[in-house]
């Protein structure tokens, strides 16, 4: 199956997953700005990856705006975020990003990445500082919130190749 992986990455985690998927699937791999200029009609499968930001997937609207045009293709989207895969809020956030799309049209996956403050944009750093400050100020923090504060106060990497397996399985089906 001729496939392409298209990604939008801010700090490198989404790019890393896109490259892992493309290598394992024998697919082409392009950054979104390049892919937008390319004719994708020859591909049988289109895989899009974006990073998580406050429950949304970066640049997902570009992917969603093309779904009807790609009705004859296998469509997969993945999101890379800083939360561990066990976070119960992930499924809900992924579904929220595709609430207006029939679930059989797009298979959606989450891959844990991390935070790299050194590569973040100034606005993303500021947003994270404000979020951390708000969390720290909250009274009666849950155990999960306390753990989150510890995690997101500094850069970390929880990415792992094993998280691409469900995406590769979906591509084979």
Residue pairs with C-beta under 8 A, 6 or more apart in sequence:
1 44
1 45
1 74
1 171
2 27
2 42
2 43
2 44
2 45
3 25
3 26
3 27
3 28
3 43
3 44
3 45
3 46
3 47
3 74
3 171
4 27
4 28
4 29
4 30
4 35
4 40
4 43
4 45
4 46
4 47
5 18
5 19
5 21
5 22
5 25
5 27
5 28
5 29
5 30
5 47
5 48
5 49
6 18
6 29
6 30
6 31
6 32
6 35
6 46
6 47
6 48
6 49
6 63
7 14
7 15
7 17
7 18
7 29
7 30
7 31
7 32
7 48
7 49
7 50
8 14
8 31
8 32
8 49
8 50
8 51
8 58
8 59
9 15
9 16
9 18
9 31
9 49
9 51
9 80
10 51
10 58
10 119
10 120
10 121
10 124
11 51
11 115
11 116
11 119
11 120
12 116
12 119
13 51
13 80
13 113
13 114
13 116
13 157
13 159
14 49
14 50
14 51
14 80
14 113
15 31
16 113
16 159
17 49
17 78
17 80
17 111
17 113
17 159
17 163
17 164
18 29
18 47
18 49
19 29
20 161
20 164
21 27
21 29
21 47
21 49
21 78
21 164
21 167
21 168
22 28
22 29
24 164
24 168
25 47
25 168
25 171
27 45
27 47
28 43
30 38
32 59
32 62
36 62
40 46
40 70
43 73
44 73
44 74
45 73
45 74
45 75
45 76
45 171
46 70
46 73
46 74
46 75
46 76
47 75
47 76
47 77
47 78
47 167
47 171
48 60
48 63
48 75
48 76
48 77
48 78
49 77
49 78
49 79
49 80
49 111
50 57
50 58
50 59
50 60
50 63
50 77
50 78
50 79
50 80
51 57
51 58
51 79
51 80
51 81
51 113
52 58
52 79
52 80
52 81
52 82
52 83
52 93
53 124
54 127
55 93
55 96
55 97
56 93
56 97
57 77
57 79
57 94
57 97
60 77
60 97
63 77
64 98
64 100
64 101
67 75
67 101
67 105
67 106
71 105
74 171
75 105
75 106
75 107
76 106
76 107
76 108
76 109
76 167
76 170
76 171
77 97
77 98
77 106
77 107
77 108
77 109
78 108
78 109
78 110
78 111
78 167
79 93
79 94
79 97
79 108
79 109
79 110
79 111
80 110
80 111
80 112
80 113
80 159
81 90
81 110
81 111
81 112
81 113
82 112
82 113
82 114
82 115
82 151
82 152
82 156
82 158
83 89
83 90
83 112
84 112
84 158
85 110
85 111
85 112
85 163
90 110
94 108
94 109
94 110
95 108
97 108
98 106
98 108
107 170
109 166
109 167
109 170
111 159
111 163
111 164
111 167
112 158
112 159
112 160
112 163
113 157
113 158
113 159
114 155
114 156
114 157
114 158
114 159
115 128
115 151
115 152
115 154
115 155
115 156
116 155
116 157
117 125
117 128
117 154
117 155
118 155
120 128
128 152
131 152
132 149
132 152
132 153
135 141
135 145
135 148
135 149
136 149
138 145
141 149
